[in-house]
């Protein structure tokens, strides 16, 4: 078994044995290289996601100095302005207000209305893959589907969509542990460019509202309260980033897992009704988001260890989803797993608002591939991205058979 080391390519390739070691050692462990307390057990991760003594932010209660932390460099300000006004990095009361307003536009009915579009687009992408005899599953199917769906939902014209994925990827680089100066520079540039684009699009929708999410965000109000322009921009970026990064990686991680478990792939090919269960199990088996961080706002005790205010806790989703206390034989891929309380979409007030849409997208692409490319097979061992937090492959070359 290897040690927990998020910068080691061997660990990134397969972190699950190291997680097993962590769980065996206890419920919480300090990790000096990232200055974080690692929490590997499902019960603790699940409970702490709902714990109000922890927060995604501390700025609603403390200054940087009061919290014992340094302010981010001034040159990073465009990234932090964008990031810090989104639901993911806010705490009540701001989080409650923004999520309530966003929910008025991002309704189950809105998502359900997208189903025919998602299925049609997934079918077309797979048709193109089949016609070509194969290709890169990531670039040809996994990536364009959720990007197009979120863009369609937001009302981004087709001619403007090309930069969306690069902007998102560069911004998400800042969510890795100890990002480099170059990563930060790219994230800041993408934050500026993406924000400027959305500011213009919001201005257009104010003049000419449409049947899209941006128009809905402009119109959303509650007892006179509305989203500010920055809150709308940050919400749109969050929906794109969270709404497609996880779906892209869940798709390619999932298919690579199926290729390595031919008995499960054969069962799925024989019975397409397993698709919904397969989506859940594949999200659990190789989790797209491996870690979620929380600040300790008030001292907290875990198994006799006091973690002081100002510390940072790393909730290890990938480890929690492989905890044998919750999942029978967790290292085994089982599409017929009866109980599957994975936490890949988080929990508590920060539960993923786009989870229903992600499930529709994953089921649509999987269904189209099973139907139209029943002989789908890999042509080479894929190369894994060297990111730890957002887990995925650089590509997945396939032939359709």
N, C-alpha and C positions, 0 to 999 in steps of 0.2 A: 504494500500500500504506500502511496506517495503522501507527502506532507501538504498541508494547505499552503499554496503559494500561487497567488493569482497572476504572477508574472512569469511563471514557469510554463513553457509550451506543453510539457507532459501533463501538468495539472489541468491546463485549459482543455487539452484533448479529452481528458476523462477525469473530472473532479470528484466523481462519486465515491471512489475508495477513500479519498482524503476526508470526505464528509463523514463516512462511516467511522473513521478514526476519531474525528471531532466529537461525534455523538457518544462514542464509547468513553471519551474522557470526561464528559460532563455536560451541563446545560449551558454554560457560558464560559468563554475563554478570551483573554485579552490578546490581541494580535498587534504587536508593536510596529511592524512595517507600515501599516495603514492607520495606526492609532485608533483602532476600533475594537469593540467587544463583539465577538462572533457568537451568534445564537443559532444552533443547528437543528434543534428539535421542533417537530411540527406543532406540538401543543404550545410551546413557548412563542414560536413565531406567530401563530394564529392569535394568541392572547395579546401579544405586544402590538400587533397591528391595530388593536382596538384600545390600547392603553393611552389615556389622555395625559399621563405624565411624560409621554414621548411626543415628539412632533417632527414633521417634515421641515419645519422652520422654527427658529427661536426668536425671530425679529419682532413678532407680535408681543413679546414679553420682555426681551432684553436687547440692549445694544451689543455690538460685537465685544466691546471691552468688558461689559458686565458678565458676559457669558464665557469670557476667557478665550475668545477666538479673535483672529485677525480679520479685518475687512478684506474682501477680495481686491486685487490690484485694480486701480482706476481704469486701466485699458480694457478690462473685462466687463465694464459696466453695461454695454449693449446686450451681452448674453444674460447678465443677471437681471436686468430690467425685464427682458422677455420672459425668462424662466420664473422670476419671483412673482409675476402677476398671473400665473397659471394655477389651476386648481391643485395640481400635483404637489406644489411646494407652498401651499397656503394652509393655515390652520383657522379654526373658527375665531371670530365670526365671519371673516372675509371668505373663507372656504365655503361656509354654509350658504352665504348670500350668492356667490358666483355659481356654485353647483346648482342651486335652486333655479337661478335664471337660465343657465345653460340647459337644464333639464326641460325647461319649457319649450326649447327649440329641438333638442336632441331626444325626441320622444320615442317610445316603442313603435308607435304608428309610423314615424319617419323612417325608422330602421326597417320595419316590415315592408314599407313601400319600395325600398331599394332591392328587395329580394329578386325580382325578375331581372333587374339590371345586372346584379351580381352574377346570377346564373348564366345569363346571356354572354356576359363578358368572359367569364371563366370558360364557357364552352368555346368561344371564338379563339381564346388564347391557346387552348388545348388543341383545337383544330389546326391552328398554325404550326404547333409543335409536331403534330402527327404528319402534316403535309411535308414538313422539313425532314422527317425521319428521326427526329430527336433534337437535342440542343442542350442548353443550360436551363434546368428547371427553375433556378433562381431568377435569372434575367428574363426568361421567356414567359413564365407563369406566375411564380411566387411574388415577384416584385411589382410588375405592372398592375396586377389585380387590385390590391388594397390601395395603392397610390391613386389609381383611377377612381375607385369608389369614394375615397375621402374627398378627392378633388371634385367629383360630381356632386357629392353631398354639400360641400362648401359653396359650390358654384364657380369654381375656377375654370375658365375657358380652356378647351383642349390645347389651344396654341400656346398657353402659358404654363403647361404642366411639366415641361422637361426639367426645370431646376428643382422641383419639389423634393425628389429623392436625394440629390446631392446636398441640398440645404439641410434636410432632416438628418442625414448621416453625419454631417459635420457638427451639427448642434449636439447630437447624441454622444459624440466623442467625449464631451465634458462629463458624462455620467460615469465614465470609467474611473478606477482608482488612480489617483495622482496623475492626471492628464499632463502631457508635455506642453511646453510653451507653444509649439507648432500646432498642436491640437487646439489649444485655447485660441490661437490667432485665427484658425479656420472657423472655429465656432462663433467668434465675434463677428467675423466678416459675413458668415451665413445669417446670423441674427439680424444684422443691419439690413442686408439685402431682402431677406424674407419679410421683415417688418415693413420696409418701404413698399414692397409689392402689395402686402395686405392692406396697408393704409390707403393706397390708391383704390383697391378693390372695394373696401368698405365705403369710401367716398362715392364710388359709382353706385353701390347698392342703396345708399341713402337717397340718391337722386332717382334711381329706377329700381325699386325693390323687385325681387324675383321669388321663385318658389325654391329657395335654397337656405342652407343653414346660416350663412352670414346675414341674409335678410331677416331670418328668424331671430338671430342674436341681437340685431339692431332693434327689432320690435319688442323683444322680451322685456317685460317690466313686472314689478311686484310692489304694489302699494307705492307707486311713484319711483321705485328704485330701478335703475338701469345699469347695464354694463358700461364702463368707460371704454374709450377707444383702445387703450392699452390692454385692458382685460379681454376685449374681443380679439385683438391680435394674438395675445398669449394663448387664448383658448383655441384659436384656429391652429396655431403651431403645435400645441399639445395634442390636439386631435389627430393631426397628421403624423407627428412623431410616434405617439403611443399607438395610434390606430394602424400603423403599417409596419413599424419595426418588429413588433411582436408577431404579427401575422406572417410576415416574410420569413422570419426565423423559425416559427412554429411549422411552417410548410416544409422547408428543406430539412430541418432537424427531424421532422416526423417521417418524411419519405426515406431519409437515410436510415432511420431506425427500422422502418418496415423492410427495407432491403436487407438489413442485417438480421432480421427475424422472419425468414421466409414462411414459417408455419402461420404466423399471424397475418402476413400479407396474403397468403393463400386463403385463409378464412375470410378476410375482407373481400377478396375478389369473388368468393363464392356467395357472399351474403352482404350486399350493399347496405342493408338495413343497419349494419354495424357502424356506419360512418359517424353518427353522433357520438357513440361511445368511443370510437377510435380517436376522434378529435380530443376528447377529454383525456384519454390515456396517453396520447402522444404529447399533450401539453404537460402532463405530469412527468413522463418518462425522461424527456430531455428539455428541461424548462427554458424558455426563451429569455426570461429575466431571472438571473440567478441570485440576485441580491437586491435588497431594498434597505435604505438607510433611514435611521431615525435619530434625532437629537434627544438627549436626556434633559428634560425641562425641570424636573425635580428628582432628587435621589430615588433610586429604585433598587430593590433587592431581588436577585435571581439565585435561588438555591443557596442562600447564605452569603452570596457575594454582593456587596453594595456597590452599585455603579453610580458615580456622583453626577450631579448636575454639570452640564458642559461637555460630558463625554458623548461619543457617537456609538450607536449600536448598529451592527450589520446583521440584518435578518436574512438568513440564507435560505431562500426559497427552494433552490435546487436540492439542498440537504433535507429540508422539511418534506419535500415531495418524495423522498426516498426513505422516510423514517419507518422502520419495521414495526414500530408501536402502532402505526396507523394503517400501513399498507402491507398486506400479506405478500411476501417475496417481492419486495419493491424493485429489485434489480431485473425482474422478469417483465417483459412487455406482455400485457394481457388485455386484449381488446374487449374481453368479456368480464372485466373487473366490475363487480357489483357495486361496491362502495368506492367512490373516488373523490374524496374531499380535498383535492389539490388546491393550492393557493396561488396558482400561476397568475390569476387576475387580482391578487392582493385581497384585502378584507377591510372591514370597518369603513370609516368615512371616505377613505381613498380607494375603495373598490372601483375597479376599472369601469367607467361609464360606457365605454365602447365594447364591453365584453359580448353583448348580444350580436353586434355587427361582426366582430372577429369570428365568432362561431359560425355565422352565416357564410362568411368568406372562406373559412377553412373547409367547411362542409361542401361548398360549391366547387372549389378547385379539386378536392379529393374525389367528389362524385364524378366530375367531368373526366378526370384522369382514369378512374376505374372503368368508366363506360367507353371512352374513346381510345384509350391507350392501355388495354388490358395486359399487354406484354411489356409494359414499362420496366426498364432495367438500367442500372448504372453502368457507365462505360469506363469509369476510373474512380479511384479512391479520392474523395473530395478533400480540399484543403480547408482547414478550419480558421476562421478569424481568430486573431490573438487577443480579442477582447474577452474579459471574464464576465462583466456584469451583464452585457447584452450578448447572449450566446447564439452563434450562428456559423454558417459555412460561407466561404468566399464564392462558391458555386456548386452545382451538382449536375454534372454532365450525364445525360441519359439518352438511351435509344428507345424507340417505341416498339421494336420487335416486329 
